[in-house]
Amino acid sequence: MKRFGQRIRHAVTARGFLGTIALCLFTSATLGLTGCASTSTFTAYPTKINPMLSSVQTRQKIDFSQCLLSECKSNDAILYNMERGRFAQIQGNADVSMLDFTVAMEKIKLNDEKAIISLSDIGANLAATAVNDNAIPYQGAGYERVMLHHYQALNYLTKNDLEGAGVEVRRANAEQEDALKRHEQELEKAKKATREKKMPSPMDSEEVAKAYAQMDEVAGKVKNSFQNAYTFYLSGFIYEALQQPNDAYIDYKRALEIYPQNRYLQRDAARLAKSLGMRDDLKAIKGRFKVDAAAIPADKADILVLFEEGFAPQKQEVKIPLPVKDLGLLMIAFPIYQEKWTSHNALLVERNGEKLGSTDPICDFRALSVKALKEQIPVLATRQVVRLAAKAIATKMAKDKGGFLGELGMSAWNGLSENADLRSWVSLPANVQVLRVALPAGSHQLTLKQSSLAAAIEVPVQVAAGSKTIVHVVRAGNGKDLYTSVISLNAGKSAEKTARAEKVQ
């Protein structure tokens, strides 16, 4: 802590860029900051979205003609449209969901093309440096952008547009690659900015390092936050419905690399390796997992149960005072996850009293969320130290101009304005589990059971031989009931849909 405070004091003596920021900050504190860029600049994001989460959890019908309208037009429009789209999808309103997701996608595309603000661009937004990171318009984490296309694919399937769903999973897979590239670029910019300005890192603080070290165990459960087996597995299922087994096999293998312990994924990778004549692959898969490679019988229907459980964790704020010579303590605020890790709770699926199987985990968004935050630490730390140095200069300016009262007022402003960025797509599930089973053609009554539910849930399913069906199941938060929808995949193509799919390819 002492070493970090000494390095900050050296940064305080800087002029030029930091002096400009300090003047902006001093003026804002003196006159009052109005017209903030983000809806969460001074109000923590979870407090704004939690009432909506509660409504979904308790199955209260949401009026989407009124829900979050102003927020969806703010500079945080990407995040609020993603949340609204997810709420609408859970409650069975595919039209609203598709529109909200489309708005979010268009805004992301526009921002990326114009390169308006980069999360690692230190000087891109004076308000963010003078106030807090919430002033930066929300851009969407890599895994969130992937899931945006993932859920839009499910919307297309609900609309019986298999080709449209195929377009979205291709975009989702491309996003997984782009997210990795963006992260590497941001990381390099942050390192370069720190080197050029000879700034200390807040990670030099024992308190900050300790706070983030607590997340290491959870973050270590995934390789990175940019790729998830759930999206690759869904895309593989859709590619099979589109009769594109080679593409399906590629994505099953990708999913298997990310989450090798899922038994349904093991079986599907082996099955396609066998049918495609991938002898070496098949030998490797069977040797590693001891799994059957039997084909799905032609006279049966292919049923995929997608079980999304809970809500993603929410960030919390940790504030740490740092001593600066002649100025006393200056506060820094960091986002952190403090939720304790719990194992998944499987969903048991029965038919006419006969156990078909239980769901197996394939993705944990708690780990992805924590990993994403850990990956952003260098960027967050660089921006934090710029802001801290600027606030130190502004406090000295206030002291020089207004004496003790000026210093006191500036210190109060620093404490008020220093808020951690707690924004994230929190209506995503905590974890996802899958079950895949072949059933005879005809009508079936599936029974879904879980120890956390108030009662078993009955889901009627009508299937044809050779068909593919998705049973989408959502347990919202800690709700005692389930949202369910049955989606039949129709491989019929119109010229218009085919043209759209080929354009993306």
C-alpha positions in Angstrom: 0.0 0.0 0.0 2.8 2.4 0.9 4.6 1.8 -2.4 1.4 2.3 -4.4 0.7 5.6 -2.6 4.3 6.8 -3.4 3.9 6.0 -7.1 0.5 7.8 -7.2 2.2 10.9 -5.7 4.6 10.9 -8.6 1.7 10.6 -11.1 0.0 13.6 -9.4 2.8 15.8 -10.5 2.0 15.1 -14.2 0.6 17.9 -16.4 -0.9 17.9 -19.8 -3.5 15.1 -20.1 -4.0 14.6 -16.4 -4.2 18.4 -15.8 -6.9 18.6 -18.4 -8.8 15.8 -16.8 -8.4 17.4 -13.4 -9.7 20.7 -14.6 -12.7 18.9 -16.1 -13.3 17.1 -12.8 -12.8 20.3 -10.7 -15.3 22.2 -12.9 -17.8 19.3 -12.7 -17.6 19.2 -8.9 -17.9 23.0 -8.7 -20.9 23.4 -11.0 -22.5 20.0 -10.7 -22.4 17.3 -13.4 -25.5 17.1 -15.5 -26.5 15.1 -18.6 -24.4 12.1 -17.6 -23.8 9.7 -20.5 -24.9 6.5 -18.7 -28.0 5.8 -16.8 -25.9 4.1 -14.2 -23.3 6.9 -13.6 -24.4 7.4 -10.0 -27.1 4.7 -9.6 -25.8 1.2 -9.3 -27.1 -0.9 -12.3 -28.4 -3.8 -10.2 -30.8 -1.5 -8.3 -32.4 -0.6 -11.6 -32.7 -4.1 -13.1 -33.5 -6.1 -9.9 -37.3 -5.3 -9.9 -37.5 -6.7 -13.4 -35.6 -9.9 -12.4 -38.0 -10.3 -9.5 -41.1 -10.0 -11.8 -39.7 -12.7 -14.0 -38.8 -14.9 -11.1 -42.3 -14.7 -9.6 -44.0 -15.0 -13.1 -45.5 -11.6 -13.1 -46.5 -10.6 -16.6 -44.3 -7.7 -17.8 -45.9 -4.9 -19.8 -43.3 -4.5 -22.6 -45.1 -1.4 -23.9 -43.8 0.4 -20.8 -40.8 -1.6 -19.6 -37.4 0.2 -19.6 -38.4 2.4 -22.5 -36.2 5.4 -21.6 -33.3 3.1 -20.6 -33.5 1.4 -24.0 -32.9 4.8 -25.6 -30.0 5.8 -23.3 -26.3 5.4 -23.9 -26.7 2.0 -22.2 -29.2 1.0 -24.8 -27.2 -2.1 -25.7 -27.5 -3.6 -22.2 -31.1 -2.7 -21.6 -32.2 -4.0 -24.9 -30.4 -7.3 -24.2 -32.2 -7.5 -20.8 -35.6 -6.7 -22.3 -35.1 -9.2 -25.1 -34.2 -11.9 -22.6 -37.2 -11.1 -20.4 -39.5 -11.2 -23.4 -38.1 -14.5 -24.6 -38.5 -16.1 -21.2 -42.2 -14.9 -21.1 -42.9 -16.2 -24.6 -43.0 -12.9 -26.5 -40.7 -13.7 -29.4 -41.7 -10.6 -31.4 -40.6 -8.1 -28.7 -37.5 -10.2 -28.0 -36.4 -10.3 -31.7 -36.9 -6.5 -32.0 -34.9 -5.7 -28.8 -32.1 -8.1 -29.7 -32.0 -6.5 -33.2 -31.7 -3.0 -31.8 -28.8 -4.2 -29.5 -27.0 -5.8 -32.5 -27.4 -2.7 -34.6 -26.0 -0.4 -31.9 -23.1 -2.8 -31.3 -22.4 -2.9 -35.1 -22.6 0.9 -35.3 -20.3 1.5 -32.4 -17.7 -1.1 -33.6 -17.7 0.4 -37.1 -17.3 4.0 -35.9 -14.9 2.9 -33.1 -16.5 5.6 -30.9 -15.3 4.4 -27.6 -12.9 1.6 -26.7 -13.0 0.3 -23.1 -9.2 0.5 -23.1 -8.9 4.0 -24.7 -7.8 6.1 -21.8 -8.6 9.5 -23.3 -11.8 8.6 -25.2 -14.2 9.8 -22.6 -13.4 12.7 -20.2 -16.4 12.1 -18.2 -15.4 8.5 -17.4 -12.0 9.6 -16.3 -13.3 12.6 -14.3 -16.3 10.7 -12.7 -16.4 6.9 -13.0 -16.4 4.1 -15.6 -20.2 4.1 -15.6 -20.1 7.2 -17.8 -18.8 5.0 -20.7 -21.7 3.7 -22.8 -22.1 0.0 -22.4 -20.6 -2.0 -25.2 -21.3 -5.6 -24.1 -18.8 -8.2 -22.9 -17.6 -10.8 -25.4 -19.7 -13.7 -24.0 -22.7 -11.4 -23.9 -22.4 -10.5 -27.5 -22.2 -14.3 -28.3 -25.4 -15.0 -26.3 -27.2 -12.1 -28.1 -26.9 -14.1 -31.3 -27.5 -17.4 -29.6 -30.8 -16.2 -28.2 -31.8 -14.6 -31.5 -31.3 -18.0 -33.1 -33.8 -19.5 -30.6 -36.2 -16.7 -31.6 -35.9 -17.6 -35.3 -36.5 -21.2 -34.4 -39.7 -20.2 -32.6 -40.7 -18.5 -35.8 -40.1 -21.7 -37.7 -37.2 -20.0 -39.6 -34.4 -22.6 -39.4 -32.2 -20.8 -41.9 -32.5 -17.5 -40.0 -31.3 -19.5 -36.9 -28.4 -20.8 -38.9 -27.4 -17.3 -39.8 -27.4 -16.3 -36.1 -25.3 -19.2 -34.9 -22.7 -18.5 -37.5 -22.6 -14.9 -36.2 -22.4 -16.2 -32.7 -19.4 -18.4 -33.6 -17.7 -15.5 -35.5 -18.3 -13.3 -32.4 -16.4 -15.8 -30.3 -13.4 -15.4 -32.5 -13.7 -11.6 -32.7 -14.0 -11.2 -28.9 -10.6 -12.8 -28.4 -9.0 -10.4 -30.9 -10.7 -7.4 -29.3 -9.5 -8.5 -25.8 -5.9 -8.8 -27.0 -5.9 -5.4 -28.7 -7.4 -3.7 -25.5 -4.9 -5.4 -23.3 -2.0 -4.2 -25.4 -3.3 -0.7 -25.5 -3.7 -0.7 -21.7 -0.1 -2.0 -21.2 1.2 0.7 -23.7 -0.6 3.5 -21.9 0.8 2.4 -18.6 4.3 2.2 -19.9 4.2 5.6 -21.7 2.7 7.5 -18.7 4.8 5.5 -16.2 1.8 4.9 -14.1 1.5 2.5 -11.2 -1.1 -0.3 -11.2 -3.8 -0.5 -8.6 -2.9 -4.2 -8.5 0.2 -3.0 -6.5 -2.3 -2.5 -3.7 -2.5 -5.5 -1.4 -6.2 -4.8 -0.8 -7.1 -4.8 -4.5 -4.9 -7.8 -5.3 -6.5 -9.7 -2.4 -10.0 -8.8 -3.5 -9.5 -10.2 -7.0 -7.5 -13.2 -5.8 -10.7 -14.5 -4.2 -12.2 -14.9 -7.7 -9.4 -17.0 -9.0 -10.9 -20.4 -8.2 -14.1 -19.6 -10.1 -12.3 -18.0 -13.0 -10.1 -21.0 -13.3 -13.0 -23.2 -14.3 -13.0 -21.8 -17.8 -10.1 -21.2 -20.3 -11.5 -17.8 -21.4 -14.8 -15.9 -21.3 -15.1 -15.6 -25.1 -16.1 -19.2 -26.0 -18.8 -21.4 -24.5 -19.8 -25.0 -25.3 -23.5 -24.2 -25.0 -23.5 -22.0 -28.2 -21.4 -24.5 -30.1 -23.6 -27.3 -29.1 -26.8 -25.5 -30.1 -25.2 -24.5 -33.5 -24.3 -28.2 -34.0 -27.9 -29.2 -33.4 -29.1 -26.6 -35.9 -26.6 -27.6 -38.5 -27.8 -31.2 -38.2 -31.3 -30.0 -38.8 -30.0 -28.1 -41.8 -28.4 -31.3 -43.0 -24.9 -29.9 -42.7 -23.2 -32.7 -40.7 -19.7 -31.5 -41.4 -20.4 -28.0 -39.8 -22.2 -29.8 -37.0 -19.3 -32.0 -36.3 -16.8 -29.1 -36.2 -18.9 -27.3 -33.6 -19.5 -30.4 -31.5 -15.7 -30.8 -31.4 -15.2 -27.2 -30.4 -17.8 -27.6 -27.7 -16.0 -30.8 -26.5 -12.7 -29.0 -26.2 -14.4 -26.4 -23.9 -16.6 -28.8 -21.9 -15.3 -32.4 -22.3 -17.2 -33.8 -19.3 -20.7 -33.5 -20.9 -21.8 -37.0 -21.8 -24.3 -36.0 -24.4 -21.7 -33.9 -26.2 -19.2 -36.9 -26.1 -21.8 -39.1 -27.6 -22.8 -36.7 -30.4 -19.2 -36.0 -31.4 -18.5 -39.8 -31.6 -21.8 -40.4 -33.6 -20.9 -37.8 -36.2 -17.2 -38.9 -36.4 -18.5 -42.4 -37.2 -21.1 -41.3 -39.8 -18.6 -38.9 -41.5 -15.9 -41.6 -41.6 -13.5 -39.8 -39.3 -11.8 -43.0 -38.1 -8.9 -41.4 -36.3 -11.2 -39.0 -34.5 -13.6 -41.7 -33.6 -10.9 -43.8 -32.2 -9.6 -40.9 -30.1 -13.0 -39.9 -28.8 -14.1 -43.5 -27.9 -10.7 -44.1 -26.3 -10.9 -41.0 -24.2 -14.6 -41.2 -23.2 -15.6 -44.8 -23.6 -18.8 -43.6 -25.3 -21.2 -45.2 -27.7 -21.3 -43.9 -31.3 -24.7 -45.3 -32.3 -26.8 -43.4 -34.8 -30.2 -41.9 -34.0 -32.8 -44.3 -35.3 -34.5 -43.0 -38.5 -38.0 -43.9 -37.1 -37.5 -41.8 -33.9 -37.5 -38.1 -33.1 -34.4 -36.3 -31.8 -35.3 -34.3 -28.6 -32.9 -31.8 -27.1 -33.7 -30.3 -23.7 -32.1 -27.0 -22.9 -32.3 -26.2 -19.2 -31.2 -22.7 -18.1 -31.1 -22.4 -14.4 -31.0 -19.3 -12.2 -29.6 -15.8 -13.1 -26.0 -14.8 -13.7 -24.2 -13.3 -10.7 -24.2 -9.6 -10.1 -21.1 -7.5 -9.5 -20.5 -5.8 -6.2 -18.4 -2.9 -5.3 -15.3 -2.8 -3.1 -13.9 0.6 -2.1 -10.4 1.0 -1.0 -8.9 4.3 0.5 -5.3 5.1 -0.7 -3.1 7.7 1.0 -1.8 10.5 -1.1 0.8 12.9 0.5 -0.7 16.3 1.6 -4.2 15.2 0.4 -5.1 12.4 2.9 -7.1 9.4 1.6 -8.4 9.2 -1.9 -11.0 6.4 -2.7 -10.9 3.9 -5.5 -13.7 1.6 -6.4 -13.5 -1.7 -8.2 -16.2 -4.2 -9.3 -15.9 -7.7 -7.9 -17.9 -11.0 -7.7 -18.3 -12.3 -4.2 -21.0 -15.0 -4.9 -20.1 -18.4 -3.4 -19.7 -21.3 -5.9 -22.5 -23.9 -5.8 -22.9 -27.0 -7.9 -25.6 -27.3 -10.5 -29.0 -29.0 -9.7 -29.9 -31.4 -12.4 -33.3 -31.6 -14.0 -34.9 -35.1 -14.1 -36.9 -35.9 -17.3 -39.5 -38.7 -17.3 -42.1 -40.0 -19.8 -45.1 -41.9 -18.5 -43.3 -42.6 -15.2 -40.2 -43.9 -17.1 -36.9 -42.0 -16.5 -35.5 -40.7 -19.7 -32.4 -39.2 -18.1 -31.2 -36.1 -16.3 -29.6 -33.0 -17.6 -25.9 -32.6 -17.7 -24.1 -29.2 -17.3 -22.5 -27.7 -20.5 -21.9 -24.1 -19.6 -21.6 -22.0 -16.4 -22.1 -18.3 -16.9 -20.9 -17.6 -13.3 -17.5 -18.7 -14.4 -17.7 -16.8 -17.7 -18.7 -13.6 -15.8 -15.9 -13.9 -13.4 -13.4 -14.7 -16.1 -14.5 -11.7 -18.2 -14.0 -9.4 -15.2 -10.6 -10.9 -14.5 -9.6 -10.4 -18.2 -10.5 -6.7 -17.9 -8.4 -6.0 -14.9 -5.4 -4.5 -16.8 -7.8 -2.1 -18.6 -9.8 -1.3 -15.5 -6.6 -0.7 -13.5 -5.1 1.6 -16.1 -8.2 3.8 -16.3 -8.5 3.8 -12.5 -5.0 5.1 -11.9 -5.5 7.9 -14.5 -8.7 8.9 -12.7 -7.1 8.7 -9.2 -4.2 10.9 -10.3 -6.6 13.4 -11.9 -8.7 13.5 -8.8 -5.5 14.1 -6.7 -4.6 17.1 -8.9 -8.2 18.4 -8.8 -8.2 18.1 -5.0 -5.0 20.1 -4.8 -6.5 22.8 -7.1 -9.5 23.0 -4.9 -7.3 23.4 -1.8 -5.2 26.1 -3.4 -8.3 28.1 -4.5 -10.7 27.5 -1.6 -8.6 26.4 1.3 -9.9 23.8 3.7 -13.5 24.2 2.5 -12.5 23.8 -1.1 -10.5 20.7 -0.3 -13.4 19.3 1.8 -15.8 19.9 -1.0 -13.6 18.2 -3.6 -13.0 15.3 -1.3 -16.7 14.9 -0.9 -17.2 15.0 -4.6 -14.5 12.3 -5.1 -16.2 10.0 -2.6 -19.6 10.6 -4.3 -18.4 10.1 -7.8 -16.2 7.1 -7.3 -18.5 4.2 -8.1 -17.5 0.9 -9.6 -19.0 -0.2 -12.9 -21.5 -3.0 -11.9 -23.1 -3.3 -15.3 -23.5 -6.7 -16.9 -26.2 -8.8 -18.6 -27.6 -10.3 -15.4 -30.7 -12.0 -16.8 -28.5 -14.6 -18.4 -28.7 -18.0 -16.7 -26.3 -19.0 -13.9 -25.7 -22.3 -15.6 -27.0 -24.3 -18.6 -27.6 -28.1 -18.7 -28.7 -30.3 -21.6 -30.3 -33.7 -22.2 -30.7 -35.4 -25.6 -32.9 -38.4 -26.2 -34.6 -40.2 -29.1 -38.4 -40.8 -28.8 -40.9 -42.7 -30.9 -43.1 -40.6 -33.2 -46.3 -39.5 -31.6 -47.5 -37.5 -28.6 -45.6 -37.6 -25.3 -46.1 -36.1 -21.9 -42.7 -35.2 -20.4 -42.4 -34.7 -16.7 -39.7 -32.3 -15.4 -38.6 -32.7 -11.8 -36.1 -30.9 -9.6 -35.7 -30.7 -5.9 -35.9 -26.9 -5.9 -39.3 -26.8 -7.7 -42.6 -26.6 -5.9 -44.1 -29.4 -8.1 -43.3 -31.5 -11.2 -43.9 -29.7 -14.5 -45.8 -31.5 -17.3 -44.8 -30.6 -20.9 -46.7 -32.1 -23.9 -44.6 -32.8 -27.0 -45.8 -33.9 -30.4 -43.0 -35.3 -32.6 -42.6 -37.0 -36.0 -40.1 -39.7 -37.1 -36.8 -38.2 -38.1 -37.7 -34.7 -36.7 -35.7 -32.5 -34.3 -37.3 -30.7 -31.4 -36.0 -28.4 -28.7 -37.6 -28.2 -25.3 -36.4 -24.9 -23.9 -36.7 -24.8 -20.1 -35.9 -21.8 -17.9 -35.9 -21.6 -14.1 -35.8 -17.8 -13.5 -33.6 -17.0 -10.5 -34.7 -19.0 -7.5 -38.3 -19.4 -8.8 -40.3 -22.4 -7.8 -41.8 -22.9 -11.3 -40.4 -23.3 -14.8 -40.9 -21.5 -18.1 -41.1 -24.0 -20.9 -41.5 -23.8 -24.7 -41.4 -26.6 -27.3 -39.7 -25.7 -30.6 -40.0 -27.9 -33.7 -37.1 -27.5 -36.2 -38.4 -27.4 -39.8 -35.8 -27.8 -42.5 -38.0 -26.4 -45.2 -36.3 -23.5 -47.1 -37.7 -20.6 -49.0 -35.5 -18.8 -51.6 -35.4 -15.7 -49.5 -34.2 -17.4 -46.3 -31.7 -19.5 -48.2 -30.3 -16.3 -49.8 -29.9 -14.7 -46.4 -28.1 -17.7 -45.0 -25.7 -17.9 -48.0 -24.9 -14.1 -47.7 -23.6 -14.6 -44.2 -21.5 -17.6 -45.2 
